[in-house]
């Protein structure tokens, strides 16, 4: 029994670390922070990906939100 407890503790800590890393990866993907962090790496090692990321970012900034169902129609 005395030899099992350290292994169980090791497995529990390892599972907690992997769970935290998975949560952090999901949060980073949702918030889009990874693009800013990986920008210099993409520029050095994968220039085509860096250019595509700039195009995606420009497209996201150009997008206009569609009108809500209750908004009045604009005439101009």
mmCIF file of the N, C-alpha and C atoms, coordinates in Angstrom:
data_MODEL
# 
_entry.id   MODEL 
# 
loop_
_atom_site.group_PDB 
_atom_site.id 
_atom_site.type_symbol 
_atom_site.label_atom_id 
_atom_site.label_alt_id 
_atom_site.label_comp_id 
_atom_site.label_asym_id 
_atom_site.label_entity_id 
_atom_site.label_seq_id 
_atom_site.pdbx_PDB_ins_code 
_atom_site.Cartn_x 
_atom_site.Cartn_y 
_atom_site.Cartn_z 
_atom_site.occupancy 
_atom_site.B_iso_or_equiv 
_atom_site.pdbx_formal_charge 
_atom_site.auth_seq_id 
_atom_site.auth_comp_id 
_atom_site.auth_asym_id 
_atom_site.auth_atom_id 
_atom_site.pdbx_PDB_model_num 
ATOM 1   N N  . UNK A 1 1  ? 0.823   -1.193 0.000   1.00 0.00 ? 1  UNK A N  1 
ATOM 2   C CA . UNK A 1 1  ? 0.000   0.000  0.000   1.00 0.00 ? 1  UNK A CA 1 
ATOM 3   C C  . UNK A 1 1  ? 0.865   1.255  0.000   1.00 0.00 ? 1  UNK A C  1 
ATOM 4   N N  . UNK A 1 2  ? 1.999   1.194  0.694   1.00 0.00 ? 2  UNK A N  1 
ATOM 5   C CA . UNK A 1 2  ? 2.881   2.350  0.792   1.00 0.00 ? 2  UNK A CA 1 
ATOM 6   C C  . UNK A 1 2  ? 3.523   2.713  -0.539  1.00 0.00 ? 2  UNK A C  1 
ATOM 7   N N  . UNK A 1 3  ? 3.639   1.768  -1.463  1.00 0.00 ? 3  UNK A N  1 
ATOM 8   C CA . UNK A 1 3  ? 4.239   2.057  -2.757  1.00 0.00 ? 3  UNK A CA 1 
ATOM 9   C C  . UNK A 1 3  ? 3.212   2.565  -3.766  1.00 0.00 ? 3  UNK A C  1 
ATOM 10  N N  . UNK A 1 4  ? 1.948   2.342  -3.499  1.00 0.00 ? 4  UNK A N  1 
ATOM 11  C CA . UNK A 1 4  ? 0.907   2.754  -4.442  1.00 0.00 ? 4  UNK A CA 1 
ATOM 12  C C  . UNK A 1 4  ? 0.575   4.233  -4.291  1.00 0.00 ? 4  UNK A C  1 
ATOM 13  N N  . UNK A 1 5  ? 0.641   4.756  -3.088  1.00 0.00 ? 5  UNK A N  1 
ATOM 14  C CA . UNK A 1 5  ? 0.251   6.146  -2.822  1.00 0.00 ? 5  UNK A CA 1 
ATOM 15  C C  . UNK A 1 5  ? 1.096   7.143  -3.614  1.00 0.00 ? 5  UNK A C  1 
ATOM 16  N N  . UNK A 1 6  ? 2.409   7.017  -3.662  1.00 0.00 ? 6  UNK A N  1 
ATOM 17  C CA . UNK A 1 6  ? 3.175   7.974  -4.482  1.00 0.00 ? 6  UNK A CA 1 
ATOM 18  C C  . UNK A 1 6  ? 2.802   7.923  -5.966  1.00 0.00 ? 6  UNK A C  1 
ATOM 19  N N  . UNK A 1 7  ? 2.538   6.733  -6.483  1.00 0.00 ? 7  UNK A N  1 
ATOM 20  C CA . UNK A 1 7  ? 2.145   6.613  -7.891  1.00 0.00 ? 7  UNK A CA 1 
ATOM 21  C C  . UNK A 1 7  ? 0.783   7.245  -8.137  1.00 0.00 ? 7  UNK A C  1 
ATOM 22  N N  . UNK A 1 8  ? -0.137  7.047  -7.232  1.00 0.00 ? 8  UNK A N  1 
ATOM 23  C CA . UNK A 1 8  ? -1.455  7.675  -7.366  1.00 0.00 ? 8  UNK A CA 1 
ATOM 24  C C  . UNK A 1 8  ? -1.348  9.197  -7.292  1.00 0.00 ? 8  UNK A C  1 
ATOM 25  N N  . UNK A 1 9  ? -0.494  9.690  -6.413  1.00 0.00 ? 9  UNK A N  1 
ATOM 26  C CA . UNK A 1 9  ? -0.282  11.135 -6.320  1.00 0.00 ? 9  UNK A CA 1 
ATOM 27  C C  . UNK A 1 9  ? 0.337   11.668 -7.610  1.00 0.00 ? 9  UNK A C  1 
ATOM 28  N N  . UNK A 1 10 ? 1.293   10.939 -8.158  1.00 0.00 ? 10 UNK A N  1 
ATOM 29  C CA . UNK A 1 10 ? 1.926   11.343 -9.414  1.00 0.00 ? 10 UNK A CA 1 
ATOM 30  C C  . UNK A 1 10 ? 0.907   11.380 -10.547 1.00 0.00 ? 10 UNK A C  1 
ATOM 31  N N  . UNK A 1 11 ? 0.065   10.361 -10.640 1.00 0.00 ? 11 UNK A N  1 
ATOM 32  C CA . UNK A 1 11 ? -0.945  10.310 -11.692 1.00 0.00 ? 11 UNK A CA 1 
ATOM 33  C C  . UNK A 1 11 ? -1.952  11.447 -11.516 1.00 0.00 ? 11 UNK A C  1 
ATOM 34  N N  . UNK A 1 12 ? -2.340  11.736 -10.284 1.00 0.00 ? 12 UNK A N  1 
ATOM 35  C CA . UNK A 1 12 ? -3.294  12.817 -10.018 1.00 0.00 ? 12 UNK A CA 1 
ATOM 36  C C  . UNK A 1 12 ? -2.708  14.170 -10.413 1.00 0.00 ? 12 UNK A C  1 
ATOM 37  N N  . UNK A 1 13 ? -1.453  14.412 -10.080 1.00 0.00 ? 13 UNK A N  1 
ATOM 38  C CA . UNK A 1 13 ? -0.804  15.679 -10.444 1.00 0.00 ? 13 UNK A CA 1 
ATOM 39  C C  . UNK A 1 13 ? -0.662  15.787 -11.958 1.00 0.00 ? 13 UNK A C  1 
ATOM 40  N N  . UNK A 1 14 ? -0.281  14.714 -12.605 1.00 0.00 ? 14 UNK A N  1 
ATOM 41  C CA . UNK A 1 14 ? -0.137  14.707 -14.060 1.00 0.00 ? 14 UNK A CA 1 
ATOM 42  C C  . UNK A 1 14 ? -1.483  14.979 -14.736 1.00 0.00 ? 14 UNK A C  1 
ATOM 43  N N  . UNK A 1 15 ? -2.535  14.353 -14.240 1.00 0.00 ? 15 UNK A N  1 
ATOM 44  C CA . UNK A 1 15 ? -3.872  14.579 -14.801 1.00 0.00 ? 15 UNK A CA 1 
ATOM 45  C C  . UNK A 1 15 ? -4.303  16.031 -14.593 1.00 0.00 ? 15 UNK A C  1 
ATOM 46  N N  . UNK A 1 16 ? -3.996  16.602 -13.438 1.00 0.00 ? 16 UNK A N  1 
ATOM 47  C CA . UNK A 1 16 ? -4.354  17.997 -13.170 1.00 0.00 ? 16 UNK A CA 1 
ATOM 48  C C  . UNK A 1 16 ? -3.598  18.943 -14.106 1.00 0.00 ? 16 UNK A C  1 
ATOM 49  N N  . UNK A 1 17 ? -2.331  18.678 -14.334 1.00 0.00 ? 17 UNK A N  1 
ATOM 50  C CA . UNK A 1 17 ? -1.541  19.529 -15.229 1.00 0.00 ? 17 UNK A CA 1 
ATOM 51  C C  . UNK A 1 17 ? -2.073  19.436 -16.658 1.00 0.00 ? 17 UNK A C  1 
ATOM 52  N N  . UNK A 1 18 ? -2.357  18.230 -17.128 1.00 0.00 ? 18 UNK A N  1 
ATOM 53  C CA . UNK A 1 18 ? -2.874  18.068 -18.489 1.00 0.00 ? 18 UNK A CA 1 
ATOM 54  C C  . UNK A 1 18 ? -4.258  18.700 -18.628 1.00 0.00 ? 18 UNK A C  1 
ATOM 55  N N  . UNK A 1 19 ? -5.084  18.590 -17.600 1.00 0.00 ? 19 UNK A N  1 
ATOM 56  C CA . UNK A 1 19 ? -6.395  19.232 -17.627 1.00 0.00 ? 19 UNK A CA 1 
ATOM 57  C C  . UNK A 1 19 ? -6.283  20.746 -17.693 1.00 0.00 ? 19 UNK A C  1 
ATOM 58  N N  . UNK A 1 20 ? -5.363  21.311 -16.930 1.00 0.00 ? 20 UNK A N  1 
ATOM 59  C CA . UNK A 1 20 ? -5.147  22.764 -16.965 1.00 0.00 ? 20 UNK A CA 1 
ATOM 60  C C  . UNK A 1 20 ? -4.633  23.213 -18.329 1.00 0.00 ? 20 UNK A C  1 
ATOM 61  N N  . UNK A 1 21 ? -3.747  22.442 -18.920 1.00 0.00 ? 21 UNK A N  1 
ATOM 62  C CA . UNK A 1 21 ? -3.229  22.801 -20.244 1.00 0.00 ? 21 UNK A CA 1 
ATOM 63  C C  . UNK A 1 21 ? -4.329  22.729 -21.308 1.00 0.00 ? 21 UNK A C  1 
ATOM 64  N N  . UNK A 1 22 ? -5.209  21.738 -21.206 1.00 0.00 ? 22 UNK A N  1 
ATOM 65  C CA . UNK A 1 22 ? -6.319  21.627 -22.158 1.00 0.00 ? 22 UNK A CA 1 
ATOM 66  C C  . UNK A 1 22 ? -7.271  22.810 -21.993 1.00 0.00 ? 22 UNK A C  1 
ATOM 67  N N  . UNK A 1 23 ? -7.557  23.194 -20.753 1.00 0.00 ? 23 UNK A N  1 
ATOM 68  C CA . UNK A 1 23 ? -8.426  24.346 -20.493 1.00 0.00 ? 23 UNK A CA 1 
ATOM 69  C C  . UNK A 1 23 ? -7.788  25.623 -21.039 1.00 0.00 ? 23 UNK A C  1 
ATOM 70  N N  . UNK A 1 24 ? -6.484  25.801 -20.815 1.00 0.00 ? 24 UNK A N  1 
ATOM 71  C CA . UNK A 1 24 ? -5.781  26.987 -21.299 1.00 0.00 ? 24 UNK A CA 1 
ATOM 72  C C  . UNK A 1 24 ? -5.778  27.037 -22.825 1.00 0.00 ? 24 UNK A C  1 
ATOM 73  N N  . UNK A 1 25 ? -5.598  25.899 -23.477 1.00 0.00 ? 25 UNK A N  1 
ATOM 74  C CA . UNK A 1 25 ? -5.612  25.857 -24.946 1.00 0.00 ? 25 UNK A CA 1 
ATOM 75  C C  . UNK A 1 25 ? -6.984  26.239 -25.487 1.00 0.00 ? 25 UNK A C  1 
ATOM 76  N N  . UNK A 1 26 ? -8.042  25.737 -24.865 1.00 0.00 ? 26 UNK A N  1 
ATOM 77  C CA . UNK A 1 26 ? -9.393  26.080 -25.318 1.00 0.00 ? 26 UNK A CA 1 
ATOM 78  C C  . UNK A 1 26 ? -9.672  27.566 -25.115 1.00 0.00 ? 26 UNK A C  1 
ATOM 79  N N  . UNK A 1 27 ? -9.258  28.103 -23.990 1.00 0.00 ? 27 UNK A N  1 
ATOM 80  C CA . UNK A 1 27 ? -9.472  29.531 -23.711 1.00 0.00 ? 27 UNK A CA 1 
ATOM 81  C C  . UNK A 1 27 ? -8.685  30.400 -24.681 1.00 0.00 ? 27 UNK A C  1 
ATOM 82  N N  . UNK A 1 28 ? -7.469  29.997 -24.997 1.00 0.00 ? 28 UNK A N  1 
ATOM 83  C CA . UNK A 1 28 ? -6.642  30.754 -25.919 1.00 0.00 ? 28 UNK A CA 1 
ATOM 84  C C  . UNK A 1 28 ? -7.241  30.747 -27.321 1.00 0.00 ? 28 UNK A C  1 
ATOM 85  N N  . UNK A 1 29 ? -7.764  29.591 -27.746 1.00 0.00 ? 29 UNK A N  1 
ATOM 86  C CA . UNK A 1 29 ? -8.396  29.509 -29.062 1.00 0.00 ? 29 UNK A CA 1 
ATOM 87  C C  . UNK A 1 29 ? -9.630  30.404 -29.146 1.00 0.00 ? 29 UNK A C  1 
ATOM 88  N N  . UNK A 1 30 ? -10.435 30.409 -28.084 1.00 0.00 ? 30 UNK A N  1 
ATOM 89  C CA . UNK A 1 30 ? -11.659 31.209 -28.099 1.00 0.00 ? 30 UNK A CA 1 
ATOM 90  C C  . UNK A 1 30 ? -11.366 32.698 -28.116 1.00 0.00 ? 30 UNK A C  1 
ATOM 91  N N  . UNK A 1 31 ? -10.355 33.128 -27.366 1.00 0.00 ? 31 UNK A N  1 
ATOM 92  C CA . UNK A 1 31 ? -10.077 34.561 -27.267 1.00 0.00 ? 31 UNK A CA 1 
ATOM 93  C C  . UNK A 1 31 ? -9.210  35.075 -28.408 1.00 0.00 ? 31 UNK A C  1 
ATOM 94  N N  . UNK A 1 32 ? -8.529  34.212 -29.142 1.00 0.00 ? 32 UNK A N  1 
ATOM 95  C CA . UNK A 1 32 ? -7.707  34.636 -30.271 1.00 0.00 ? 32 UNK A CA 1 
ATOM 96  C C  . UNK A 1 32 ? -6.342  35.170 -29.864 1.00 0.00 ? 32 UNK A C  1 
ATOM 97  N N  . UNK A 1 33 ? -5.932  34.921 -28.640 1.00 0.00 ? 33 UNK A N  1 
ATOM 98  C CA . UNK A 1 33 ? -4.637  35.417 -28.171 1.00 0.00 ? 33 UNK A CA 1 
ATOM 99  C C  . UNK A 1 33 ? -3.491  34.686 -28.842 1.00 0.00 ? 33 UNK A C  1 
ATOM 100 N N  . UNK A 1 34 ? -3.702  33.439 -29.197 1.00 0.00 ? 34 UNK A N  1 
ATOM 101 C CA . UNK A 1 34 ? -2.641  32.635 -29.795 1.00 0.00 ? 34 UNK A CA 1 
ATOM 102 C C  . UNK A 1 34 ? -2.087  33.235 -31.067 1.00 0.00 ? 34 UNK A C  1 
ATOM 103 N N  . UNK A 1 35 ? -2.935  33.920 -31.811 1.00 0.00 ? 35 UNK A N  1 
ATOM 104 C CA . UNK A 1 35 ? -2.491  34.546 -33.054 1.00 0.00 ? 35 UNK A CA 1 
ATOM 105 C C  . UNK A 1 35 ? -1.446  35.626 -32.768 1.00 0.00 ? 35 UNK A C  1 
ATOM 106 N N  . UNK A 1 36 ? -1.659  36.396 -31.709 1.00 0.00 ? 36 UNK A N  1 
ATOM 107 C CA . UNK A 1 36 ? -0.702  37.445 -31.366 1.00 0.00 ? 36 UNK A CA 1 
ATOM 108 C C  . UNK A 1 36 ? 0.608   36.871 -30.838 1.00 0.00 ? 36 UNK A C  1 
ATOM 109 N N  . UNK A 1 37 ? 0.515   35.791 -30.090 1.00 0.00 ? 37 UNK A N  1 
ATOM 110 C CA . UNK A 1 37 ? 1.712   35.182 -29.514 1.00 0.00 ? 37 UNK A CA 1 
ATOM 111 C C  . UNK A 1 37 ? 2.542   34.483 -30.582 1.00 0.00 ? 37 UNK A C  1 
ATOM 112 N N  . UNK A 1 38 ? 1.874   33.789 -31.501 1.00 0.00 ? 38 UNK A N  1 
ATOM 113 C CA . UNK A 1 38 ? 2.582   33.017 -32.513 1.00 0.00 ? 38 UNK A CA 1 
ATOM 114 C C  . UNK A 1 38 ? 2.957   33.840 -33.745 1.00 0.00 ? 38 UNK A C  1 
ATOM 115 N N  . UNK A 1 39 ? 2.604   35.108 -33.788 1.00 0.00 ? 39 UNK A N  1 
ATOM 116 C CA . UNK A 1 39 ? 2.905   35.949 -34.938 1.00 0.00 ? 39 UNK A CA 1 
ATOM 117 C C  . UNK A 1 39 ? 4.373   35.982 -35.320 1.00 0.00 ? 39 UNK A C  1 
ATOM 118 N N  . UNK A 1 40 ? 5.277   36.285 -34.376 1.00 0.00 ? 40 UNK A N  1 
ATOM 119 C CA . UNK A 1 40 ? 6.700   36.306 -34.735 1.00 0.00 ? 40 UNK A CA 1 
ATOM 120 C C  . UNK A 1 40 ? 7.225   34.943 -35.192 1.00 0.00 ? 40 UNK A C  1 
ATOM 121 N N  . UNK A 1 41 ? 6.738   33.871 -34.579 1.00 0.00 ? 41 UNK A N  1 
ATOM 122 C CA . UNK A 1 41 ? 7.183   32.528 -34.972 1.00 0.00 ? 41 UNK A CA 1 
ATOM 123 C C  . UNK A 1 41 ? 6.710   32.223 -36.387 1.00 0.00 ? 41 UNK A C  1 
ATOM 124 N N  . UNK A 1 42 ? 5.458   32.578 -36.690 1.00 0.00 ? 42 UNK A N  1 
ATOM 125 C CA . UNK A 1 42 ? 4.947   32.370 -38.045 1.00 0.00 ? 42 UNK A CA 1 
ATOM 126 C C  . UNK A 1 42 ? 5.731   33.189 -39.057 1.00 0.00 ? 42 UNK A C  1 
ATOM 127 N N  . UNK A 1 43 ? 6.093   34.388 -38.694 1.00 0.00 ? 43 UNK A N  1 
ATOM 128 C CA . UNK A 1 43 ? 6.838   35.252 -39.610 1.00 0.00 ? 43 UNK A CA 1 
ATOM 129 C C  . UNK A 1 43 ? 8.194   34.643 -39.958 1.00 0.00 ? 43 UNK A C  1 
ATOM 130 N N  . UNK A 1 44 ? 8.835   34.027 -38.987 1.00 0.00 ? 44 UNK A N  1 
ATOM 131 C CA . UNK A 1 44 ? 10.171  33.464 -39.217 1.00 0.00 ? 44 UNK A CA 1 
ATOM 132 C C  . UNK A 1 44 ? 10.098  32.119 -39.949 1.00 0.00 ? 44 UNK A C  1 
ATOM 133 N N  . UNK A 1 45 ? 9.269   31.215 -39.445 1.00 0.00 ? 45 UNK A N  1 
ATOM 134 C CA . UNK A 1 45 ? 9.298   29.843 -39.946 1.00 0.00 ? 45 UNK A CA 1 
ATOM 135 C C  . UNK A 1 45 ? 8.257   29.539 -41.012 1.00 0.00 ? 45 UNK A C  1 
ATOM 136 N N  . UNK A 1 46 ? 7.132   30.261 -40.991 1.00 0.00 ? 46 UNK A N  1 
ATOM 137 C CA . UNK A 1 46 ? 6.073   29.994 -41.965 1.00 0.00 ? 46 UNK A CA 1 
ATOM 138 C C  . UNK A 1 46 ? 5.503   31.314 -42.475 1.00 0.00 ? 46 UNK A C  1 
ATOM 139 N N  . UNK A 1 47 ? 6.202   31.996 -43.369 1.00 0.00 ? 47 UNK A N  1 
ATOM 140 C CA . UNK A 1 47 ? 5.754   33.311 -43.815 1.00 0.00 ? 47 UNK A CA 1 
ATOM 141 C C  . UNK A 1 47 ? 4.374   33.291 -44.477 1.00 0.00 ? 47 UNK A C  1 
ATOM 142 N N  . UNK A 1 48 ? 4.026   32.217 -45.174 1.00 0.00 ? 48 UNK A N  1 
ATOM 143 C CA . UNK A 1 48 ? 2.721   32.161 -45.818 1.00 0.00 ? 48 UNK A CA 1 
ATOM 144 C C  . UNK A 1 48 ? 1.596   32.141 -44.776 1.00 0.00 ? 48 UNK A C  1 
ATOM 145 N N  . UNK A 1 49 ? 1.810   31.466 -43.649 1.00 0.00 ? 49 UNK A N  1 
ATOM 146 C CA . UNK A 1 49 ? 0.808   31.445 -42.580 1.00 0.00 ? 49 UNK A CA 1 
ATOM 147 C C  . UNK A 1 49 ? 0.678   32.819 -41.943 1.00 0.00 ? 49 UNK A C  1 
ATOM 148 N N  . UNK A 1 50 ? 1.786   33.500 -41.790 1.00 0.00 ? 50 UNK A N  1 
ATOM 149 C CA . UNK A 1 50 ? 1.757   34.844 -41.218 1.00 0.00 ? 50 UNK A CA 1 
ATOM 150 C C  . UNK A 1 50 ? 0.919   35.772 -42.101 1.00 0.00 ? 50 UNK A C  1 
ATOM 151 N N  . UNK A 1 51 ? 1.094   35.677 -43.399 1.00 0.00 ? 51 UNK A N  1 
ATOM 152 C CA . UNK A 1 51 ? 0.322   36.506 -44.323 1.00 0.00 ? 51 UNK A CA 1 
ATOM 153 C C  . UNK A 1 51 ? -1.166  36.151 -44.265 1.00 0.00 ? 51 UNK A C  1 
ATOM 154 N N  . UNK A 1 52 ? -1.478  34.878 -44.193 1.00 0.00 ? 52 UNK A N  1 
ATOM 155 C CA . UNK A 1 52 ? -2.882  34.452 -44.097 1.00 0.00 ? 52 UNK A CA 1 
ATOM 156 C C  . UNK A 1 52 ? -3.510  34.978 -42.813 1.00 0.00 ? 52 UNK A C  1 
ATOM 157 N N  . UNK A 1 53 ? -2.777  34.949 -41.703 1.00 0.00 ? 53 UNK A N  1 
ATOM 158 C CA . UNK A 1 53 ? -3.311  35.471 -40.442 1.00 0.00 ? 53 UNK A CA 1 
ATOM 159 C C  . UNK A 1 53 ? -3.607  36.956 -40.539 1.00 0.00 ? 53 UNK A C  1 
ATOM 160 N N  . UNK A 1 54 ? -2.756  37.713 -41.243 1.00 0.00 ? 54 UNK A N  1 
ATOM 161 C CA . UNK A 1 54 ? -3.028  39.142 -41.441 1.00 0.00 ? 54 UNK A CA 1 
ATOM 162 C C  . UNK A 1 54 ? -4.291  39.348 -42.264 1.00 0.00 ? 54 UNK A C  1 
ATOM 163 N N  . UNK A 1 55 ? -4.484  38.524 -43.284 1.00 0.00 ? 55 UNK A N  1 
ATOM 164 C CA . UNK A 1 55 ? -5.693  38.638 -44.098 1.00 0.00 ? 55 UNK A CA 1 
ATOM 165 C C  . UNK A 1 55 ? -6.944  38.296 -43.280 1.00 0.00 ? 55 UNK A C  1 
ATOM 166 N N  . UNK A 1 56 ? -6.858  37.276 -42.442 1.00 0.00 ? 56 UNK A N  1 
ATOM 167 C CA . UNK A 1 56 ? -8.000  36.906 -41.594 1.00 0.00 ? 56 UNK A CA 1 
ATOM 168 C C  . UNK A 1 56 ? -8.311  38.028 -40.616 1.00 0.00 ? 56 UNK A C  1 
ATOM 169 N N  . UNK A 1 57 ? -7.284  38.602 -40.020 1.00 0.00 ? 57 UNK A N  1 
ATOM 170 C CA . UNK A 1 57 ? -7.493  39.698 -39.068 1.00 0.00 ? 57 UNK A CA 1 
ATOM 171 C C  . UNK A 1 57 ? -8.114  40.908 -39.762 1.00 0.00 ? 57 UNK A C  1 
ATOM 172 N N  . UNK A 1 58 ? -7.677  41.231 -40.961 1.00 0.00 ? 58 UNK A N  1 
ATOM 173 C CA . UNK A 1 58 ? -8.260  42.350 -41.703 1.00 0.00 ? 58 UNK A CA 1 
ATOM 174 C C  . UNK A 1 58 ? -9.711  42.062 -42.053 1.00 0.00 ? 58 UNK A C  1 
ATOM 175 N N  . UNK A 1 59 ? -10.008 40.831 -42.411 1.00 0.00 ? 59 UNK A N  1 
ATOM 176 C CA . UNK A 1 59 ? -11.386 40.446 -42.733 1.00 0.00 ? 59 UNK A CA 1 
ATOM 177 C C  . UNK A 1 59 ? -12.285 40.564 -41.502 1.00 0.00 ? 59 UNK A C  1 
ATOM 178 N N  . UNK A 1 60 ? -11.788 40.154 -40.344 1.00 0.00 ? 60 UNK A N  1 
ATOM 179 C CA . UNK A 1 60 ? -12.574 40.254 -39.111 1.00 0.00 ? 60 UNK A CA 1 
ATOM 180 C C  . UNK A 1 60 ? -12.863 41.703 -38.759 1.00 0.00 ? 60 UNK A C  1 
ATOM 181 N N  . UNK A 1 61 ? -11.931 42.594 -39.041 1.00 0.00 ? 61 UNK A N  1 
ATOM 182 C CA . UNK A 1 61 ? -12.147 44.012 -38.735 1.00 0.00 ? 61 UNK A CA 1 
ATOM 183 C C  . UNK A 1 61 ? -13.131 44.647 -39.706 1.00 0.00 ? 61 UNK A C  1 
ATOM 184 N N  . UNK A 1 62 ? -13.201 44.149 -40.936 1.00 0.00 ? 62 UNK A N  1 
ATOM 185 C CA . UNK A 1 62 ? -14.115 44.714 -41.938 1.00 0.00 ? 62 UNK A CA 1 
ATOM 186 C C  . UNK A 1 62 ? -15.544 44.233 -41.775 1.00 0.00 ? 62 UNK A C  1 
ATOM 187 N N  . UNK A 1 63 ? -15.742 43.126 -41.099 1.00 0.00 ? 63 UNK A N  1 
ATOM 188 C CA . UNK A 1 63 ? -17.084 42.552 -40.989 1.00 0.00 ? 63 UNK A CA 1 
ATOM 189 C C  . UNK A 1 63 ? -18.021 43.499 -40.243 1.00 0.00 ? 63 UNK A C  1 
ATOM 190 N N  . UNK A 1 64 ? -19.240 43.632 -40.763 1.00 0.00 ? 64 UNK A N  1 
ATOM 191 C CA . UNK A 1 64 ? -20.263 44.460 -40.153 1.00 0.00 ? 64 UNK A CA 1 
ATOM 192 C C  . UNK A 1 64 ? -21.293 43.526 -39.537 1.00 0.00 ? 64 UNK A C  1 
ATOM 193 N N  . UNK A 1 65 ? -21.710 43.847 -38.330 1.00 0.00 ? 65 UNK A N  1 
ATOM 194 C CA . UNK A 1 65 ? -22.698 43.009 -37.657 1.00 0.00 ? 65 UNK A CA 1 
ATOM 195 C C  . UNK A 1 65 ? -24.043 43.124 -38.369 1.00 0.00 ? 65 UNK A C  1 
ATOM 196 N N  . UNK A 1 66 ? -24.722 42.015 -38.587 1.00 0.00 ? 66 UNK A N  1 
ATOM 197 C CA . UNK A 1 66 ? -26.043 42.086 -39.220 1.00 0.00 ? 66 UNK A CA 1 
ATOM 198 C C  . UNK A 1 66 ? -27.041 42.746 -38.267 1.00 0.00 ? 66 UNK A C  1 
ATOM 199 N N  . UNK A 1 67 ? -28.070 43.376 -38.827 1.00 0.00 ? 67 UNK A N  1 
ATOM 200 C CA . UNK A 1 67 ? -29.051 44.035 -37.951 1.00 0.00 ? 67 UNK A CA 1 
ATOM 201 C C  . UNK A 1 67 ? -29.827 43.013 -37.112 1.00 0.00 ? 67 UNK A C  1 
ATOM 202 N N  . UNK A 1 68 ? -30.189 43.424 -35.931 1.00 0.00 ? 68 UNK A N  1 
ATOM 203 C CA . UNK A 1 68 ? -30.980 42.563 -35.049 1.00 0.00 ? 68 UNK A CA 1 
ATOM 204 C C  . UNK A 1 68 ? -32.403 42.482 -35.577 1.00 0.00 ? 68 UNK A C  1 
ATOM 205 N N  . UNK A 1 69 ? -33.141 41.447 -35.235 1.00 0.00 ? 69 UNK A N  1 
ATOM 206 C CA . UNK A 1 69 ? -34.508 41.299 -35.765 1.00 0.00 ? 69 UNK A CA 1 
ATOM 207 C C  . UNK A 1 69 ? -35.428 42.465 -35.438 1.00 0.00 ? 69 UNK A C  1 
ATOM 208 N N  . UNK A 1 70 ? -35.244 43.187 -34.360 1.00 0.00 ? 70 UNK A N  1 
ATOM 209 C CA . UNK A 1 70 ? -36.142 44.275 -33.999 1.00 0.00 ? 70 UNK A CA 1 
ATOM 210 C C  . UNK A 1 70 ? -35.670 45.648 -34.446 1.00 0.00 ? 70 UNK A C  1 
ATOM 211 N N  . UNK A 1 71 ? -34.524 45.740 -35.104 1.00 0.00 ? 71 UNK A N  1 
ATOM 212 C CA . UNK A 1 71 ? -33.999 47.042 -35.525 1.00 0.00 ? 71 UNK A CA 1 
ATOM 213 C C  . UNK A 1 71 ? -34.844 47.626 -36.664 1.00 0.00 ? 71 UNK A C  1 
ATOM 214 N N  . UNK A 1 72 ? -35.030 48.963 -36.654 1.00 0.00 ? 72 UNK A N  1 
ATOM 215 C CA . UNK A 1 72 ? -35.761 49.573 -37.770 1.00 0.00 ? 72 UNK A CA 1 
ATOM 216 C C  . UNK A 1 72 ? -34.897 49.562 -39.029 1.00 0.00 ? 72 UNK A C  1 
ATOM 217 N N  . UNK A 1 73 ? -35.548 49.543 -40.186 1.00 0.00 ? 73 UNK A N  1 
ATOM 218 C CA . UNK A 1 73 ? -34.826 49.557 -41.446 1.00 0.00 ? 73 UNK A CA 1 
ATOM 219 C C  . UNK A 1 73 ? -34.275 50.958 -41.697 1.00 0.00 ? 73 UNK A C  1 
ATOM 220 N N  . UNK A 1 74 ? -33.050 50.999 -42.191 1.00 0.00 ? 74 UNK A N  1 
ATOM 221 C CA . UNK A 1 74 ? -32.430 52.281 -42.499 1.00 0.00 ? 74 UNK A CA 1 
ATOM 222 C C  . UNK A 1 74 ? -32.643 52.580 -43.971 1.00 0.00 ? 74 UNK A C  1 
ATOM 223 N N  . UNK A 1 75 ? -33.009 53.817 -44.262 1.00 0.00 ? 75 UNK A N  1 
ATOM 224 C CA . UNK A 1 75 ? -33.150 54.246 -45.667 1.00 0.00 ? 75 UNK A CA 1 
ATOM 225 C C  . UNK A 1 75 ? -32.221 55.426 -45.880 1.00 0.00 ? 75 UNK A C  1 
ATOM 226 N N  . UNK A 1 76 ? -31.460 55.328 -46.893 1.00 0.00 ? 76 UNK A N  1 
ATOM 227 C CA . UNK A 1 76 ? -30.527 56.413 -47.074 1.00 0.00 ? 76 UNK A CA 1 
ATOM 228 C C  . UNK A 1 76 ? -30.226 56.563 -48.482 1.00 0.00 ? 76 UNK A C  1 
# 
